[in-house]
């Protein structure tokens, strides 16, 4: 009986924790079909932010500890207000509170410099990732976004940039998938020293992919290509090692 009681306590504790982690802002807005921006709310619910209980207040402000309408919305500013954390000019810094790596890289880009000068055409975080970080855009979607300024009818120089972006991001996605495919193969290796070596090789292949992504946030595609080339070489070497392991030297 004592064990059963403890089990029930644990279950209710987990449920209570899960309920405590839910966003009261979202709960209230979901319960009201007349609440504004229902599509925005649904996208949040399906996003990594929603899955990880990153509530509305983290970006919009307000008080998520109450269901009372006035205090819950206190100090929330419309996105058109220059002081709003979700105003287009402020979005990179707002996202950068949690996503420091991409924000640091974006600060080194020409786009960030133009944004600081008030250019409303340059991309910000939501341009590619959606209003709530809902998606990682496809290479085709990126080409479309880039072409708005860098296409044949765009206002920015280097009209080849849009097509080049699509090509390089298709290659980056393929490399990520190839590396991902090695993980179950590595997990099947029973020899612990060899598996440790393969884990290390996996991490070494992953590093240039991360660096390539950072270069993408800087919009420096030459660096992205160089890092991607290194990643592909390491991934191919990893596949070769998995398929044809070198015999280990034995001591007598």
C-alpha positions in Angstrom: 0.0 0.0 0.0 2.8 2.4 0.9 4.5 1.7 -2.5 1.2 2.4 -4.3 0.7 5.6 -2.4 4.2 6.7 -3.3 3.5 5.9 -6.9 0.3 8.0 -6.8 2.2 10.9 -5.2 4.8 10.7 -8.0 2.2 10.6 -10.7 0.3 13.6 -9.3 3.6 15.4 -8.8 4.5 15.0 -12.4 1.1 16.1 -13.6 1.3 19.2 -11.3 4.7 20.0 -12.7 3.5 19.7 -16.2 0.6 21.9 -15.5 2.8 24.5 -13.8 5.0 24.6 -16.9 2.2 25.3 -19.3 1.7 28.9 -20.5 -1.3 30.5 -18.8 -1.3 33.0 -21.7 -1.8 30.2 -24.2 -4.4 28.4 -22.0 -6.5 31.5 -21.8 -6.2 32.4 -25.4 -7.0 28.8 -26.5 -10.2 28.9 -24.3 -11.4 32.0 -26.1 -12.2 31.5 -29.9 -12.6 35.3 -30.2 -9.0 35.9 -29.0 -6.9 37.6 -31.7 -4.1 35.8 -33.7 -5.4 32.2 -33.4 -3.1 31.1 -36.2 -0.1 32.6 -34.3 -1.2 30.7 -31.2 -1.5 27.4 -33.1 1.9 27.9 -34.7 3.4 28.5 -31.2 1.7 25.3 -29.9 3.4 23.2 -32.6 6.7 24.9 -32.4 9.8 24.1 -30.4 8.9 27.0 -28.1 5.6 25.5 -27.4 7.0 22.0 -26.8 9.6 23.4 -24.4 7.1 25.6 -22.5 8.7 28.9 -23.6 5.6 31.0 -23.0 4.2 34.0 -24.7 5.5 36.4 -22.0 9.1 35.5 -22.9 8.8 37.6 -26.1 5.7 39.7 -25.6 6.0 40.6 -22.0 3.0 40.6 -19.6 2.2 38.7 -16.5 1.8 34.9 -17.1 1.1 34.2 -13.4 -2.5 35.4 -13.6 -5.7 34.8 -15.6 -7.0 38.3 -14.9 -7.2 40.1 -18.2 -5.8 43.6 -17.2 -2.8 42.5 -15.1 -2.0 39.7 -17.6 -1.6 42.2 -20.4 0.1 44.9 -18.4 3.0 46.5 -20.3 2.4 44.5 -23.5 3.1 46.7 -26.5 1.9 46.2 -30.0 4.6 45.1 -32.5 4.3 48.4 -34.3 5.5 50.2 -31.2 9.2 50.9 -31.5 9.6 49.9 -27.8 8.0 46.5 -28.2 10.4 43.6 -27.9 8.7 42.0 -31.0 9.0 45.2 -33.1 11.0 44.3 -36.2 13.9 46.4 -35.2 14.1 44.7 -31.8 13.4 41.1 -32.8 17.1 39.9 -33.2 17.9 41.1 -29.7 14.8 39.5 -28.2 15.5 36.2 -29.9 19.1 36.5 -29.0 18.4 36.3 -25.2 18.0 32.6 -25.7 19.6 32.1 -29.2 22.9 33.8 -28.4 24.9 31.9 -31.1 22.7 32.9 -34.1 22.3 36.4 -32.8 26.1 36.9 -32.4 26.6 35.6 -36.0 23.8 37.8 -37.3 25.3 40.9 -35.7 28.4 40.4 -37.9 26.3 40.5 -41.1 25.6 43.4 -43.5 21.9 42.8 -43.0 22.2 43.6 -39.3 24.1 46.8 -40.1 21.4 47.8 -42.6 18.7 47.0 -40.0 20.4 49.4 -37.6 20.1 52.1 -40.2 16.3 51.5 -40.4 16.2 49.5 -43.6 12.9 47.6 -43.4 13.7 45.2 -46.3 16.5 43.2 -44.7 15.7 39.8 -43.2 15.3 39.3 -39.4 14.7 36.0 -37.5 11.0 35.8 -38.4 11.7 36.2 -42.1 13.1 32.7 -42.2 11.8 31.0 -39.1 8.3 32.4 -38.8 6.7 34.5 -36.1 7.2 31.9 -33.4 10.2 30.0 -34.7 7.8 27.5 -36.1 9.9 26.3 -39.0 13.3 25.7 -40.5 12.9 26.9 -44.0 13.5 24.7 -47.0 16.2 25.7 -49.5 13.4 26.7 -52.0 11.8 28.9 -49.4 15.1 30.6 -48.7 15.7 31.2 -52.4 12.3 32.9 -52.6 13.0 35.1 -49.6 16.5 36.1 -50.9 15.1 36.8 -54.4 12.8 39.5 -53.0 15.9 41.7 -52.8 18.6 39.8 -54.7 16.5 38.5 -57.6 16.5 39.9 -61.1 13.9 42.5 -60.1 15.3 43.1 -56.6 16.9 46.3 -55.3 20.1 44.7 -53.9 23.2 43.8 -55.8 24.5 40.3 -56.6 21.4 38.8 -58.2 23.0 35.4 -58.2 22.8 35.2 -54.4 19.3 33.7 -54.2 20.1 30.7 -56.4 23.4 30.2 -54.6 21.6 30.2 -51.3 19.3 27.5 -52.4 22.2 25.3 -53.7 24.3 25.6 -50.6 21.4 25.0 -48.2 20.3 22.0 -50.1 23.9 20.6 -49.7 23.9 21.6 -46.0 20.6 19.7 -45.4 21.9 16.7 -47.2 25.0 16.6 -45.1 23.0 16.8 -41.9 20.9 13.9 -43.0 24.0 11.9 -43.9 25.6 12.5 -40.5 22.3 11.6 -38.8 22.2 8.3 -40.7 25.5 7.3 -39.0 24.1 7.5 -35.5 22.1 4.2 -35.4 25.1 2.5 -37.0 27.4 3.7 -34.3 25.0 2.7 -31.6 25.1 -0.9 -32.8 28.8 -1.2 -32.2 29.4 -3.3 -29.2 33.1 -2.8 -28.8 33.4 0.1 -26.4 36.8 1.5 -27.4 35.8 1.5 -31.1 32.4 3.0 -30.3 34.1 5.8 -28.4 36.3 6.5 -31.4 33.3 6.6 -33.7 31.5 8.9 -31.3 34.5 11.2 -31.4 34.5 11.1 -35.2 30.8 11.9 -35.2 31.3 15.0 -33.0 34.3 16.1 -35.2 32.0 15.9 -38.3 29.3 17.8 -36.5 31.4 20.8 -35.6 31.9 22.2 -39.1 28.1 21.7 -39.7 27.4 24.0 -36.7 30.0 26.4 -38.0 28.4 26.3 -41.4 25.1 27.2 -39.9 26.7 30.1 -38.0 28.2 31.3 -41.3 24.7 31.2 -42.8 23.4 33.6 -40.1 26.3 35.9 -41.1 25.2 35.4 -44.8 28.9 34.6 -45.5 28.4 31.8 -48.0 32.1 31.4 -48.9 32.8 30.4 -45.3 29.7 28.2 -45.3 30.9 26.3 -48.4 34.4 25.8 -46.8 33.0 24.5 -43.6 30.5 22.3 -45.5 33.4 20.8 -47.5 35.2 19.9 -44.3 32.1 18.4 -42.9 31.5 16.2 -45.9 35.1 14.9 -45.8 34.7 13.9 -42.2 31.3 12.3 -42.8 32.6 10.3 -45.7 35.6 9.2 -43.5 33.2 8.2 -40.7 31.1 6.1 -43.1 34.3 4.4 -44.3 35.4 3.6 -40.8 32.0 2.2 -39.9 31.9 0.0 -43.0 35.6 -1.1 -43.0 37.1 -0.8 -39.6 40.8 -1.1 -39.5 42.0 -4.2 -37.5 43.3 -3.4 -34.1 46.8 -4.1 -33.2 47.1 -6.8 -30.4 49.8 -7.2 -27.8 51.1 -10.5 -26.6 
